[in-house]
Amino acid sequence: MQLDIIKTIILGIIEGITEWLPISSTGHMIIAEEFLKLNVSKDFWEMFLVVIQLGAILAVVFLFFKNLFPWGFNKTKEETKKTFNLWFKILIACIPAAIIGILFDDKIDQLFYNYWVVAIALIFYGILFIIIENKNKEKVPTVKSEDKISYKQALLIGLFQLLALIPGTSRSGATILGGLILGLDRSIAASYTFYLAVPVMFGASFLKIIKFGFVFTRPELIILIVGMLTAFIISILTIKFLLKYIKKNNFKVFGYYRIILGIIVLTYFLLT
């Protein structure tokens, strides 16, 4: 059990970092499974991979509570209205992933949950990041504040989020890419991605727990809590780092990282 706790902490660190950087948390967790196998059932592991993300999501709620909560904090009526509008846009963006995810969750896992798909997605979207950042080098963003995101742009970003149903794509990566293509400022694309994760991952975690059932053994419950708590702490640090980083830098470094990691994954599994 002690060894499983150590492995869970490492998995929580991986989740907390990779959920917010556009490098694919699911892809990294699939790879980590090869080296950090927990002494749990297959059903629990599949549920754990999703529900551990709740810790990461709670970090967003903690850091951006003022932005996301409509009342209090001496908000004016206009500011409260803007917060509600932001939530309407977030919910609109969630509709495509919610529909496809509910209807085809098992099928998606069956078809795409393997190292080939992860590696190809890592490389492909890594190349896309580099191409789009090069293309946008001289381009001036048209959306420089969250309230300037239109409902049409919100829905289109939600469609980009569908790409993240394929492991290795990265939910944050897909929505950030979509935001950049649609003219969002880099920092606005990132923060909107954080907000968008809240209902998406709460919903996904709820569905996984319902599917697994609410009956946990004591070791399973400890593993789940430790993983979520670790992901929560690391996510706070990662989000703060990313917001500071993108003020002076672009996302190309993550594109190169994805390409290198994808090649390493392909090489490793082909040789083993």
Helices and strands as residue ranges (DSSP letters): H 2-18, H 25-35, H 42-51, H 53-63, H 65-68, H 77-112, H 115-135, G 146-148, H 151-161, G 162-165, H 171-181, H 186-212, H 218-245, H 252-271
